[in-house]
């Protein structure tokens, strides 16, 4: 289990097994050329409920969820997965 908190203050928890998923790899590769694929990366990495919590956590006062902040959070979560025990 990987637990951590992003620099934006989002607390996450995920089973390391979610990383062993070719569909996640495909979505990450797709997101390099297509920023809309970040949504699928979030879903595969965090699951539906935790993705919703991330979006709500990052939501601006006018109701938007900034793509750049979601992407940065996903990168931090991936980085945390590579440092077990240091989250």
C-alpha positions in Angstrom: 0.0 0.0 0.0 1.3 3.5 -0.9 0.1 6.4 1.2 1.1 10.0 0.8 0.2 13.6 0.5 0.9 15.8 -2.5 2.3 19.3 -2.2 -1.2 20.6 -2.7 -2.3 18.7 0.4 -4.2 15.9 -1.2 -3.9 12.7 0.8 -4.0 9.5 -1.2 -3.7 5.8 -0.7 -3.4 3.1 -3.4 -2.5 -0.5 -3.8 0.8 -0.8 -5.6 -0.8 -3.4 -7.8 -2.6 -0.7 -9.7 0.8 0.2 -11.3 0.9 -3.3 -12.9 -1.7 -2.4 -15.5 -0.9 -2.1 -19.2 -4.0 0.1 -19.7 -2.4 2.5 -17.2 0.8 2.5 -19.2 -1.1 3.1 -22.4 -3.0 6.0 -20.8 0.2 7.6 -19.5 1.8 7.2 -23.0 -1.3 8.7 -24.6 -1.2 11.7 -22.1 2.2 12.7 -23.5 0.4 13.7 -26.8 -3.2 14.1 -25.6 -3.8 16.0 -22.4 -7.3 14.7 -22.2 -5.9 11.2 -21.4 -4.9 12.5 -17.9 -8.5 11.8 -16.8 -8.1 8.1 -17.7 -4.7 8.0 -16.0 -6.3 9.4 -12.8 -9.2 6.9 -13.0 -6.8 3.9 -13.4 -4.4 5.1 -10.8 -6.8 6.4 -8.1 -10.1 4.8 -8.8 -13.4 6.6 -9.2 -13.9 7.8 -5.6 -10.4 9.0 -5.0 -10.2 10.7 -8.4 -13.4 12.6 -7.4 -11.7 13.6 -4.1 -8.6 14.8 -6.0 -10.8 16.9 -8.3 -12.8 18.4 -5.4 -9.6 19.1 -3.5 -8.1 21.0 -6.5 -11.4 22.7 -7.5 -11.1 26.5 -7.8 -13.7 28.9 -6.3 -15.3 29.3 -9.8 -15.8 25.5 -10.0 -13.0 24.5 -12.4 -10.5 21.7 -11.9 -7.2 23.0 -13.4 -5.6 20.4 -15.7 -2.1 21.5 -14.8 -2.7 21.0 -11.1 -4.2 17.5 -11.7 -1.3 16.6 -13.9 1.2 17.8 -11.3 -0.6 15.8 -8.6 -0.5 12.6 -10.7 3.2 13.1 -11.2 3.7 13.5 -7.5 1.7 10.3 -6.8 3.7 8.3 -9.3 6.9 9.6 -7.7 5.7 8.6 -4.3 5.1 5.1 -5.6 8.8 4.8 -6.4 9.8 5.8 -2.8 8.0 3.3 -0.4 8.3 4.4 3.2 9.3 7.9 2.3 5.8 9.3 1.7 
